Amino acid sequence: MNGQNAGVLGRILNTRGGDALKRTFYSTAAKDRGQAAALLNDENTPYPVLWMLLPEIDALGLDSLLSPRNKIACDVTRRKLRKTYGKTLLAPEARSEEDYNALRWMFDTGRDWSPRGVRLELFDAVMDYVAALLIEKYDDAEVLVAIAHLVFRRRRQGRNFHDLVWALYRSADPAALRAIAEYLLSRDREDVVLAAQLLPGGDVPQDALEAQERYQSVLRWIEENGPYLYITGEHFQQTSAPVFVDFDEEAKYLDKPISPKGRTPLTPLTDEEYALLAQFRALPEEERSLLASYSCALRQRDREAWEQWRHLGAAQQVMAARKGFEVM
Amino acid sequence: MLLVDNKPIDAAFLQQYPAGSIQRKALEIMQKSEETLRYGSLDELKFELELRNAIVKAAEDLSRSGLRFAVFSKSYANPDYWTRRSDGGFLLKTGVKASDAIRDIFKNGRLYGTECATAMPIVYFKALLDVFGDEAFNKMFSTIYLMNWRYLPAELSMTGRMQKTKTYLPGDRRYITNPDVDPQTPEWQGENVIDLGNGRYYGHGMGRRTIDEIVRALNQNRFAGARREAYLLDTVGRPDFRRLFREYQRSRTQQVAYRWVS
């Protein structure tokens, strides 16, 4: 929350705290409800102000005077806090730019803020919800790196980050994975442990040298498998060693980018690709892994040679892959 | 197929467990399994059966304890035994015996509220307490942090790892996942359950239900327009029975030795 551009109420919250904010707001509203609403509606007002003043907004019945942005933010907050079940305001078929802008404002101006006491956890829960909506319903890739950093900040502060991790892995964006990988190089051992748990591969590096190796190998893994990544749906509520994202071997073999959510090809398969897939699926697991890796390595090295190789029969592909890896 | 020391077990071993008991049900499933399940000794097999029985009993007892469901941001615990931390987990208080603290959850369940991923380790801790006894249990767990699968002691780490199997037994942990859960309620992203051996499963917040009932409840918490239904994963979570058996033998030996010298 930028103190200089936070509007009148944001500056009061930053410099004098929540109690002073509530007093100032209440006395303003007692004299002039329109003026109080205008302060809230100031475009520079950050979301934490609205969060702090939500009980006053309710008590004073100011909803009708709020800007569309603030009305949406209040609604999202109340839904999360009061557990209003049923059809959500932000159903996928009802995407709107106004909703999206309000959510981004909540996230951008709220993510670095930390209220004190038990309300901190409720605030974090709202931020988790906002992050999940931005990723799940608006496919907003811009927030992913910021969410990755927020996960580690919360870990350092002993705050809950598990629903935020869950929200983060509603996407399989390589940029977010790279941001997490940076924490493998952290001097804070617990950062390294968490980064290792969140990334493919799992093993926790034991020293700086291992961490550097793991970092490089994760970057190579992301580079190699980025277009073929899908979300597994695993998380810490389900298992102690979740594999959050993985790559699809068939997609890697065919060089067919997939949708991370649906694990389906972004473009329809051709007849030739169907035929290749049929022979690929008939192979044992070990040979399928070999062909997926070799296919990717060969096409990165020599596209023309890959075109020729993929037209071989399955047995010949396997033999060529075994020999090819020996000389690569 | 079930092999103990590379031999099938005899009928007398099976008969020692009453029909309908958890141990007997588990044995019957093991014998019919298409997998080969190997045990080094009858004692090792008996230990696993006893622990499975204790897991089922602990799950049944926890479902009757009054333990409430609460998301981590609103979780609560009896402060006489546990310190609630800001991530929503419960840390065993210094100077408190682990056995007393775990038992209190079952005795005063209404003083506790948490998510299903915390309830599962509570079941395992109680089962170990019942099988090992207070003394050995308190030696094993001088500290406990109850939260989710990320925070397990080494003795229970395997319960957090899901493994493929073709043999589903009473006392197994299963998971019903809800891929299209509404982001407003991530606590409905799935349900950890214990197989009670009678077609019902204990899931915290749901009680003792069939899989269909749990799937229906999860489906009601998907986002509008969701296409995918909740479903039961084919994997299971199990304690490392062999490791715990060795611990158990060690603890018995130590207790006997202690009695001899005292």
Contacts between the chains, C-beta under 8 A, distances in Angstrom:
chain1	res1	chain2	res2	distance
A	79	B	184	6.0
A	80	B	184	6.3
A	83	B	185	7.4
A	85	B	185	7.2
A	85	B	221	7.3
A	87	B	224	4.9
A	88	B	182	6.1
A	88	B	184	5.7
A	88	B	223	6.5
A	88	B	224	6.4
A	91	B	223	6.6
A	91	B	224	3.7
A	91	B	225	6.1
A	92	B	223	6.4
A	92	B	224	6.9
A	92	B	225	5.0
A	93	B	224	7.1
A	93	B	225	5.4
A	120	B	86	7.0
A	121	B	72	7.5
A	121	B	73	4.0
A	121	B	74	7.6
A	121	B	86	6.5
A	121	B	88	7.0
A	122	B	73	5.6
A	122	B	74	7.9
A	124	B	73	6.7
A	125	B	71	7.1
A	125	B	73	4.3
A	128	B	186	7.1
A	129	B	183	6.1
A	129	B	184	5.9
A	132	B	183	3.4
A	132	B	186	6.8
A	133	B	183	5.5
A	136	B	183	5.2
A	136	B	223	7.7
A	137	B	183	7.4
A	137	B	223	7.8
A	157	B	86	7.8
A	158	B	85	6.4
A	158	B	86	5.1
A	158	B	87	6.1
A	159	B	86	5.6
A	159	B	87	6.0
A	160	B	72	5.1
A	160	B	73	6.8
A	160	B	86	7.3
A	160	B	87	4.1
A	160	B	88	5.3
A	161	B	87	7.5
A	162	B	72	7.3
A	162	B	87	7.8
A	162	B	148	6.7
A	162	B	150	7.6
A	163	B	72	7.7
A	163	B	186	4.9
A	166	B	186	5.6
A	166	B	189	6.5
A	167	B	183	6.9
A	167	B	186	7.6
A	170	B	183	7.7
A	197	B	150	7.3
A	233	B	177	5.8
A	233	B	179	5.3
A	235	B	189	6.9
A	236	B	117	7.3
A	236	B	148	5.2
A	236	B	149	5.7
A	236	B	150	4.7
A	237	B	115	7.1
A	237	B	116	7.5
A	237	B	117	4.3
A	237	B	148	5.6
A	237	B	149	7.2
A	237	B	189	6.4
A	237	B	190	6.4
A	237	B	192	7.3
A	238	B	117	7.6
A	238	B	149	7.0
A	238	B	162	7.2
A	238	B	175	5.1
A	238	B	177	7.0
A	238	B	190	5.8
A	238	B	192	7.2
A	239	B	149	5.5
A	239	B	160	5.7
A	239	B	161	6.1
A	239	B	162	5.1
A	239	B	175	7.8
A	239	B	237	7.3
A	240	B	149	3.9
A	240	B	150	6.0
A	240	B	152	5.7
A	240	B	157	6.4
A	240	B	160	2.7
A	240	B	161	5.9
A	241	B	160	7.0
A	241	B	161	5.5
